[in-house]
Amino acid sequence: MKKILKPLAHNQSLKGECQVPPDKSIAQRSVILAGIAKGESIINNFPMAGDPQSTLSIMEKLGLEIEKNQNTLKIKGQGIQGLKEPSQILDCGNSGTGFRLIMGLMAGHPAGFFSVLSGDQSLSKRPMKRVTEPLKSLGAQIWGRENASKAPICIIGKSLNGGSIKTAVASAQLKSALLLAGLNAQAPLIITEPVASRNHTEIMLQSFGANFKQVDELTVQISPNSLKATEINIPGDFSSAAFLIAAALIIPNSELTIKQIGLNPTRIGFLEVVKKMGANLQVDYNQQSPDQEPIGNITVKSSNLKAVCLEGSLIANIIDEIPIISLLAARAEGITEIKNAEELRVKESDRLKVMFEVLTGLGVKVSEKPDGLIIEGQPDKPFESKQKTFEAYHDHRIAMTIKIASLICLNEIVLNGSEWASVSFPSFYDLLDNLTK
């Protein structure tokens, strides 16, 4: 779908208060764990975005009884071994999170449980070997395209081996898939990462009463046991909020408060980055219990930004926000360098290649490296677009980044694939319009 994107008028800015859609990563974990817990779980603030709806549909195909009342779900859990073998292919849509987590769940299900997982054109290109190989090392029976490295993937469930496993990459999706497989393993499973990744699954496992232990910063242990039903409150999606924060930072005279956002420390590296860049923002935390995600409000004002160098362990914490950080770098004084971000090449699109293309099209001086970008900022003048039409490449974060960029262009541009924003943020365009004053 093509969408004409117009720049803001000279005297327009972003003002007011808003909320962003619920966190889709947390939502998908909640419906999976509720499905294998005993009893009725309640999930509040479940999102309508494409990815979590795909995962919800899959859990229904696995036999869950789900009562839906607007954005509240009541799920009658089937227990750790109570899911029903699906009669059709499990379509994960565009959700890499759903695909990889459900692989772990299916691989560790009772012997003979047969399932086939697939997805859309974009998902079918994404690497799955990082998950299938560790699962196979625990005894999983998995087949798929290109030696089980691409979807579709076929799985015959069995109780997997326990033991210790060191993952080659820092990936919350991989770690979560292994944790789900470990719930039904023959012995405790210890997982060690090279760098700490997001801990949404670990927090939720504790909420559901799992026999889980955080051994140290990089190592977790899961032991086989049953889960008990609980109530989950899904906070606003921080990655979605990042786009609004960025817009307020670079549009003059803006002041925006985003409420009830998830503020998990393993998720908010973006705040560390923009503070280093000179962002004028305030974070106010609200109290929640230890087995729930921390939440709070963020107030942000337009700011004069400066360049930074981003590399090392921080990258895993900001991997979803690097497209919009790249746009901020284009508005910052100095030269920003992003390193160690080769993981972006295997997301919904090759985000390094695509952001090089987008920034070049906006008239920004940028160099593409195998693991990152070098971006020369132009803080004192609007973008003077060198091309009329920009492509989203089936990638929601690219679509939203281009929309934010269009607000400070000299001329209108066309976004081809604007509908992909609905994967995580269905109300994105309308919300921005409502905040424009």
C-alpha positions in Angstrom: 0.0 0.0 0.0 1.4 3.4 -1.0 1.0 6.3 1.4 1.8 9.9 0.6 3.8 11.4 3.6 3.7 15.1 4.0 6.2 17.2 6.1 4.9 19.2 9.1 4.2 22.9 8.6 6.8 25.3 9.9 4.9 26.0 13.1 3.8 22.4 13.8 5.1 20.2 16.6 4.2 17.2 18.7 2.3 18.0 21.9 0.3 16.1 24.5 0.0 12.7 26.2 -0.5 9.3 24.7 -0.1 5.5 25.1 1.5 3.1 22.8 0.2 -0.4 21.9 0.9 -3.2 24.4 4.3 -5.0 24.1 4.0 -7.7 21.5 7.0 -9.7 22.8 5.5 -9.9 26.3 2.1 -10.6 24.9 3.2 -13.6 22.9 5.1 -15.1 25.8 2.0 -14.6 28.0 -0.4 -16.6 25.8 2.1 -19.4 25.3 2.8 -19.9 29.0 -0.9 -19.4 30.0 -1.7 -22.2 27.5 0.5 -24.8 29.2 -0.3 -23.7 32.8 -2.9 -25.4 35.0 -6.0 -23.3 35.6 -7.5 -20.1 34.2 -5.0 -17.3 33.5 -6.1 -13.7 32.8 -4.1 -11.5 30.4 -4.8 -7.8 30.5 -4.1 -5.4 27.7 -3.5 -8.0 25.0 -2.6 -6.2 21.7 -4.4 -6.3 18.3 -1.1 -6.1 16.4 -0.4 -8.8 13.8 2.4 -10.7 15.5 0.6 -11.4 18.8 -2.6 -12.2 17.0 -0.8 -14.8 14.9 0.6 -16.5 18.1 -2.9 -16.3 19.7 -4.4 -18.1 16.7 -1.7 -20.8 16.8 -2.5 -21.5 20.5 -6.1 -21.8 19.6 -5.2 -24.4 17.0 -3.3 -26.3 19.7 -6.6 -26.7 21.6 -6.8 -23.7 23.9 -10.2 -22.4 25.1 -9.8 -18.6 25.0 -12.5 -16.1 26.1 -11.9 -12.7 24.6 -13.4 -9.5 26.1 -12.0 -6.5 24.2 -8.3 -6.6 25.1 -8.6 -9.0 28.1 -8.2 -12.7 27.6 -9.2 -15.6 29.9 -7.2 -18.7 28.9 -8.0 -22.2 30.3 -4.5 -23.7 30.4 -4.1 -27.3 29.3 -1.0 -28.1 31.4 2.5 -28.9 30.3 1.5 -31.9 28.2 -2.1 -31.0 27.5 -2.0 -29.3 24.0 -3.7 -31.0 21.1 -1.8 -32.1 18.0 -2.8 -29.5 15.3 -4.7 -30.6 12.3 -3.3 -27.9 10.1 -0.1 -25.9 9.5 0.7 -23.4 12.3 1.0 -20.1 10.5 3.2 -17.6 12.4 2.6 -14.8 9.9 5.5 -12.3 10.3 6.4 -13.2 13.9 9.9 -14.4 14.4 9.3 -14.4 18.1 6.2 -16.6 17.8 7.9 -19.0 15.4 11.0 -19.5 17.5 9.3 -19.8 20.8 6.7 -22.3 19.5 9.5 -24.3 18.0 10.9 -24.8 21.5 7.4 -25.6 22.9 6.7 -28.2 20.1 10.1 -29.8 20.3 9.7 -30.6 24.0 6.1 -31.8 23.8 5.3 -35.5 24.4 6.5 -38.2 22.0 4.8 -38.3 18.6 3.3 -34.8 18.7 3.6 -33.7 15.1 3.5 -30.0 14.0 4.5 -27.9 11.0 5.4 -24.2 11.4 5.4 -21.7 8.6 5.1 -18.0 8.0 4.9 -15.2 5.4 7.4 -14.5 2.7 9.6 -12.3 5.0 9.6 -14.8 7.9 10.5 -17.7 5.5 13.8 -15.9 4.7 14.9 -15.5 8.4 17.5 -17.8 10.0 16.1 -20.6 12.2 19.3 -22.7 12.5 20.3 -20.8 15.5 17.3 -22.4 17.3 17.0 -25.7 15.5 20.7 -26.7 16.1 20.6 -26.2 19.9 17.3 -28.0 20.1 18.7 -30.9 18.1 21.7 -31.1 20.4 19.1 -31.7 23.2 17.6 -34.6 21.2 14.9 -32.7 19.3 13.5 -34.2 16.1 13.3 -31.3 13.6 13.3 -31.1 9.8 13.0 -28.2 7.4 14.1 -26.3 4.4 17.8 -25.8 3.8 18.8 -28.3 6.5 16.2 -27.0 9.0 17.6 -23.5 8.7 14.5 -21.9 7.1 10.7 -22.2 7.4 8.7 -24.3 7.0 9.8 -26.4 9.9 8.5 -29.9 10.8 8.8 -31.2 14.4 8.0 -34.4 16.2 7.9 -33.8 19.9 9.7 -35.8 22.6 11.0 -35.2 26.1 14.4 -33.6 25.6 17.7 -34.1 27.4 18.8 -31.8 30.1 22.3 -30.6 30.7 24.3 -27.5 29.8 24.2 -25.5 26.6 26.1 -22.4 25.6 24.4 -20.4 22.9 26.5 -18.9 20.0 24.4 -15.7 19.9 22.8 -13.5 22.5 19.1 -13.9 21.6 16.1 -13.7 23.8 14.1 -15.7 21.3 16.7 -18.6 21.3 16.9 -18.5 25.1 13.2 -18.5 25.4 12.8 -21.4 23.0 15.2 -23.5 25.1 13.5 -22.5 28.3 10.1 -23.7 26.9 11.7 -27.0 25.8 13.3 -27.4 29.2 9.9 -27.2 31.0 9.2 -30.8 29.8 12.8 -32.1 29.7 14.2 -35.2 31.4 16.5 -33.2 33.7 17.4 -29.6 34.5 18.6 -27.5 31.6 21.3 -24.8 32.1 21.6 -22.1 29.4 24.6 -19.7 29.1 24.6 -16.7 26.7 27.7 -14.8 25.4 26.0 -11.5 26.3 22.9 -11.0 28.4 19.7 -10.7 26.3 16.2 -9.6 27.3 14.6 -11.3 30.3 10.9 -11.1 29.6 10.5 -14.9 29.6 12.4 -15.3 32.9 10.2 -12.7 34.6 7.1 -14.4 33.3 8.2 -17.9 34.2 8.5 -16.8 37.8 5.0 -15.4 37.6 3.7 -18.8 36.5 5.6 -20.6 39.2 8.2 -22.3 37.1 11.2 -24.0 38.8 13.5 -21.4 37.4 16.8 -19.9 38.7 19.0 -17.1 37.5 22.4 -18.5 38.1 24.4 -15.4 37.2 24.1 -12.5 34.7 24.6 -14.8 31.7 23.3 -18.2 32.9 19.8 -19.4 33.7 18.5 -22.8 34.8 15.1 -24.4 34.2 13.9 -27.6 35.8 10.9 -29.7 34.7 7.7 -28.8 36.5 4.1 -27.8 36.0 3.0 -24.1 35.8 0.1 -22.5 37.6 -2.3 -20.0 36.2 -1.7 -16.3 37.0 -2.7 -12.8 35.9 -0.4 -10.9 33.5 -0.6 -7.1 32.8 1.0 -6.3 29.5 2.7 -2.8 29.5 3.1 -0.5 26.6 5.7 -1.5 24.0 8.9 0.3 24.6 10.1 -0.3 21.0 7.0 1.4 19.7 7.5 4.3 22.2 11.0 4.8 20.8 9.6 6.1 17.5 7.5 8.8 19.3 10.4 9.7 21.6 12.6 10.1 18.5 10.0 12.3 16.7 9.6 14.6 19.7 13.4 14.9 20.0 14.0 16.1 16.4 10.8 18.1 15.8 11.3 21.6 17.2 9.1 22.9 20.1 7.8 19.4 20.9 6.8 18.1 24.3 5.3 14.6 24.7 4.4 12.3 27.6 4.1 8.6 26.8 2.3 6.7 29.6 2.4 3.2 31.0 5.4 2.0 29.0 7.4 -1.2 29.9 10.7 -0.1 31.4 12.5 -3.5 31.7 16.2 -2.7 32.2 17.2 -5.2 29.5 15.0 -3.4 27.0 15.7 0.3 27.5 19.2 0.7 26.1 17.6 3.2 23.7 17.2 5.6 26.7 20.9 5.3 27.5 21.7 6.1 23.9 19.5 9.2 23.5 20.7 10.5 26.9 24.3 10.3 25.6 23.1 12.2 22.6 21.8 15.0 24.8 18.1 14.2 25.0 15.9 16.2 27.3 13.7 13.6 28.9 12.4 12.4 32.3 11.5 8.9 33.3 8.9 8.3 36.1 8.6 4.7 37.3 5.5 3.2 38.7 5.6 0.3 41.3 4.8 -3.2 40.3 5.4 -6.6 41.9 8.8 -8.3 41.3 7.2 -11.0 39.1 5.7 -8.4 36.7 7.4 -6.1 34.2 8.4 -2.6 35.5 6.4 0.2 34.0 6.3 4.0 34.0 5.9 7.3 32.0 8.4 9.2 29.8 8.3 12.9 29.1 10.5 14.1 26.2 11.2 17.5 24.7 12.8 18.5 21.5 16.6 18.6 21.9 19.9 19.4 20.2 21.5 16.0 19.7 25.2 15.1 19.4 26.9 12.1 17.7 27.8 8.9 19.6 29.6 5.6 19.0 27.5 2.5 19.6 29.1 -0.9 19.9 29.7 -4.0 22.1 27.2 -5.4 24.6 24.9 -2.3 24.3 23.9 -3.4 20.8 21.9 -6.5 22.0 19.8 -4.1 24.1 19.0 -1.7 21.3 18.8 -4.0 18.3 15.2 -3.2 17.5 15.7 0.5 17.9 18.8 0.9 15.6 16.7 2.0 12.5 15.3 4.9 14.4 18.6 5.6 16.2 20.1 5.9 12.7 17.6 8.6 11.9 18.4 10.4 15.1 22.1 10.2 14.1 21.2 12.0 10.9 19.9 14.9 13.0 22.8 15.0 15.4 25.9 17.1 15.4 29.0 15.1 14.4 29.6 11.6 13.0 27.8 8.6 14.6 29.3 5.1 14.2 27.2 1.9 14.8 29.3 -1.2 15.2 28.7 -4.9 16.0 25.2 -4.8 14.6 25.4 -7.5 11.9 22.4 -9.1 13.6 20.3 -6.5 11.8 21.0 -8.2 8.4 18.7 -11.1 9.4 15.7 -9.2 10.7 12.5 -8.6 8.8 14.7 -6.9 6.3 18.5 -6.3 6.0 18.1 -3.3 8.2 21.7 -2.0 7.7 21.3 -2.1 3.9 17.9 -0.6 4.0 18.8 2.2 6.4 21.8 3.0 4.2 19.3 3.2 1.3 16.8 5.3 3.3 19.4 7.8 4.6 21.1 8.2 1.3 17.7 8.9 -0.3 17.1 11.6 2.3 20.3 13.3 1.3 22.3 12.2 4.3 26.0 11.2 4.0 26.2 7.6 5.3 28.6 4.7 4.8 27.6 1.0 5.1 29.9 -1.4 6.9 29.5 -5.2 7.3 28.5 -4.7 10.9 27.1 -1.2 11.0 26.8 2.3 9.7 28.7 5.6 9.8 26.3 8.6 9.7 27.2 12.2 9.2 24.6 14.4 11.0 22.9 17.4 9.5 21.2 19.1 12.5 20.6 22.5 11.0 18.5 21.8 7.9 15.6 19.6 6.9 16.0 16.5 4.9 16.1 17.3 1.2 14.9 14.0 -0.3 16.8 12.7 -3.4 14.1 10.3 -4.3 10.3 10.3 -4.4 9.4 6.8 -3.3 10.8 4.8 -0.3 10.2 1.1 0.3 9.3 -0.5 3.7 10.6 -3.9 2.6 7.9 -5.8 4.6 9.4 -4.3 7.8 7.4 -2.5 10.3 10.3 -0.6 11.9 11.5 0.6 8.5 8.0 1.9 7.6 7.7 3.8 10.9 11.3 5.2 10.6 10.5 6.6 7.1 7.3 8.2 8.4 9.2 10.0 11.2 11.8 11.2 8.7 9.0 12.5 6.4 7.9 15.0 9.1 11.1 17.0 8.7 11.5 16.7 4.9 11.4 19.7 2.6 9.0 17.9 0.3 6.5 15.1 0.5 7.5 11.5 -0.2 5.7 8.3 -0.9 6.0 5.2 1.3 5.4 1.9 -0.4 4.4 -0.7 2.2 3.0 1.7 4.8 0.7 -1.1 6.0 3.6 -3.0 7.6 3.5 -0.6 10.6 0.4 -2.5 11.8 2.6 -5.5 12.6 3.5 -3.8 15.9 1.7 -0.4 15.9 -1.7 -0.4 14.1 -2.6 3.1 15.2 0.8 4.6 14.4 -0.2 7.1 11.6 -3.4 8.2 13.3 -1.7 8.7 16.6 1.0 10.9 15.1 -1.7 13.0 13.4 -3.6 13.4 16.7 -0.4 14.6 18.4 0.4 17.2 15.8 -0.5 20.7 17.0 
